[in-house]
């Protein structure tokens, strides 16, 4: 009898499990549309020129690697605040944003979840139905009961905005609502600015706690355009949480660079909140790693590198949009009768294709085209070389 005799074998992570299956697949035409990673036109993970330039500058004056402050690099946190709220914004200028460097967007979400559990232990959490798989798991691990608000209607393959609004309007005061700031994962459908106004009105009327997850800023319409939703919450006089990820926008997945920002009522409140966030960090991993944060801080803090980053990010965004159009065209050419035009109204890395689990399994087993069982495909992994094969394969299972 061991201490671990009763430990159950947990199911494999659905997406990372797909990766393992993909790696073992011997089909020479195989295409991985499972994981949410941007690949360039050659199917390669990009190393951005702005990142290389920042690293070169950093190497020119190498620094010893002491511990960072618990909340991370000061210039990094400052850069995040300016990026998320705007350098000229009232929240930034008044100093009422508490920002900490996080281990990717995931780490930022978890710091926020742990802090919220202390603050309001009885609160429930609502995530969209469907949502990024890890939202539920992460808030559940933090000790919350996690429910959903309606978001996507599988029958019409469209947003269920009326359902979303009704569910928010019925939520108990204090409920934590996780909202995708842009590029909804997994559906690719974002709500319109006018719909955001209605969501904000419901959040305000019901006294809900908004937690905006911004993992794809710059992938829908642009950095400022995608960040505009933050300005709407500020204008409504709300206090709220924002998690930022630079995994995709800087192609720095393995460096784990993200941040949590909490907009407070005033500067003094922000200082108190920051002191509590630091306890969450100190008792988990003490302080963040240096390299990724230093790279991002360097790029954000240098006008030329920042301009280069914006250009490179625009390149990724434009290429994804072109692939969406090519997918719609290619599916039609491959004989798909159904109107697949909805793919171009979706934004960000993903498309909810509307394909059934059976069709997705066939795509994988017969054609080596890997998406999730829910029908989610990463359009950011398509390129001129694999798109025809993907279109023909999809046409055969439809
Ligand atoms: N939120 C959403 C909606 C995401 O899609 C992701 C990345 N898949 C994250 C958060 C986490 O990002 P990171 O890899 O930086 O932890």
Boltz pocket constraint, residues with backbone or C-beta under 6 A from the ligand:
constraints:
  - pocket:
      binder: B
      contacts: [[A, 36], [A, 103], [A, 104], [A, 105], [A, 106], [A, 107], [A, 132], [A, 180], [A, 183], [A, 185], [A, 213], [A, 215], [A, 244], [A, 245], [A, 246], [A, 247], [A, 253], [A, 257], [A, 258]]
      max_distance: 6.0
